Amino acid sequence: MLFIAHCTDKAGHLQVRLDTRPDHLAFLAEKGSALKIGGPTLAEDGETPNGSLLIFEDTDLKSAKAWVAKDPYGAAGLFESVIVQPWKHAIGGGL
């Protein structure tokens, strides 16, 4: 089953994101091919990261939420909010 995680950064926490990024990327790499798409959301300037969006496979919602909760960004206190919910691919390139 596919899920999305939409995480919004706390204001003024860009340095936390930058400092934690290597651990975050290593964490995501462990998901392997089950991680379909991932990347930062951007501020209105189109350059400054202000959150994260992930599309990934997992067995159920409980497991998906548990995986997202282990993200080093979250452990570092970067996120203001985290939404994890089931998602259905309907249009666009194959996932």
Secondary structure, DSSP 4 states (H G I P E B T S, - for coil): -EEEEEEEEPTT-HHHHHHHHHHHHHHHHTTGGGEEEEEEEE-TTSSSEEEEEEEEE-SSHHHHHHHHHT-HHHHTT-EEEEEEEE----SSS--
